[in-house]
Amino acid sequence: MKPNSARAKGQRFERFIAEQIKESGLDNNAGRQPMSGAGWYKGDIRTSLNWIIEAKHQKTLNWYESIDQAKREAQQGNQNPDNWVLIVNDPRKTPEFTNCYAVIDMWKWLELLDSKKEPITQENNKELKYLLENLKVITNKIINKIKL
């Protein structure tokens, strides 16, 4: 593959990732980072999430080198050095971007899945609903006072 078409393929994948982040509602301003790693901002995807995102869309991938790059950029990029993710696409699959994978540190993964965190229960939801309803009533009262 010619260097320009390989670069275009990588940029297409970066735009795809940014679009998925937007569509998920995590960051409506996510976008690919031109010249990623060269400037102040590190990572391939510009986002307000506290993660450095390194994207790879290559036929042959050096996993260890790619992971090291993501970790290095997280350490250099004014981010939590443990919050890095390597997102890879399997280019053997069609249509394009149907098999994408996120690679993170196992300890970070376990932290994200920590079962000790208090789950949201039905009881908590009822209390939250009550508080939000009260907030709505109070907000309407304030709006009516302002209109006078």
RAQUI-V305052 format. One record per pair of residues at least 12 apart in sequence whose C-alpha atoms are under 8 Angstrom apart, sorted by sequence separation. I is the first residue (numbers start at 1). J is the second residue. D is the distance in Angstrom with one decimal. If there is no record, write none. Layout:
# RAQUI-V305052
I;J;D / I;J;D
This chain:
# RAQUI-V305052
18;30;5.2 / 19;31;7.4 / 32;44;5.9 / 33;45;5.2 / 88;100;5.6 / 89;101;6.4 / 18;31;4.9 / 32;45;4.4 / 33;46;5.3 / 71;84;6.0 / 87;100;6.8 / 88;101;5.3 / 18;32;6.3 / 31;45;5.7 / 32;46;5.7 / 70;84;5.9 / 87;101;5.5 / 88;102;6.5 / 30;45;6.9 / 31;46;5.2 / 54;69;7.9 / 70;85;6.7 / 87;102;4.4 / 88;103;7.9 / 15;31;6.5 / 30;46;5.5 / 31;47;6.8 / 54;70;5.6 / 70;86;6.4 / 86;102;5.6 / 87;103;6.3 / 14;31;7.8 / 15;32;5.7 / 30;47;4.6 / 53;70;7.1 / 85;102;6.3 / 86;103;5.0 / 14;32;5.6 / 29;47;6.7 / 30;48;7.4 / 52;70;7.0 / 85;103;5.6 / 86;104;6.7 / 29;48;7.9 / 67;86;6.5 / 85;104;5.1 / 27;47;6.5 / 66;86;7.4 / 84;104;6.6 / 11;32;7.6 / 27;48;6.5 / 52;73;7.1 / 27;49;7.3 / 52;74;5.5 / 26;49;7.7 / 51;74;7.6 / 82;105;7.7 / 52;77;7.7 / 83;108;7.8 / 82;108;7.2 / 18;45;6.4 / 43;70;7.2 / 52;79;7.2 / 17;45;7.7 / 18;46;7.9 / 51;79;6.8 / 50;79;6.4 / 51;80;7.3 / 14;44;6.8 / 43;73;6.4 / 50;80;7.0 / 54;84;7.7 / 56;86;7.4 / 14;45;6.6 / 42;73;5.5 / 43;74;7.6 / 52;83;6.4 / 53;84;6.1 / 54;85;6.3 / 55;86;5.9 / 56;87;6.3 / 57;88;5.9 / 58;89;7.5 / 59;90;7.5 / 42;74;7.1 / 51;83;4.8 / 52;84;4.7 / 53;85;5.1 / 54;86;4.9 / 55;87;4.9 / 56;88;4.8 / 57;89;5.2 / 58;90;7.7 / 59;91;6.0 / 50;83;6.8 / 51;84;5.4 / 52;85;6.3 / 53;86;6.1 / 54;87;6.2 / 55;88;5.9 / 56;89;6.6 / 57;90;7.1 / 58;91;6.8 / 59;92;7.5 / 42;76;7.2 / 43;77;7.9 / 51;85;7.0 / 53;87;7.1 / 57;91;6.7 / 42;77;5.1 / 37;73;6.9 / 41;77;5.9 / 40;77;6.9 / 14;55;6.4 / 13;55;7.4 / 13;56;7.9 / 13;57;6.6 / 10;55;7.7 / 10;56;6.9 / 10;57;5.6 / 9;57;7.1 / 10;58;7.9 / 13;89;7.9 / 16;97;8.0 / 13;97;7.5
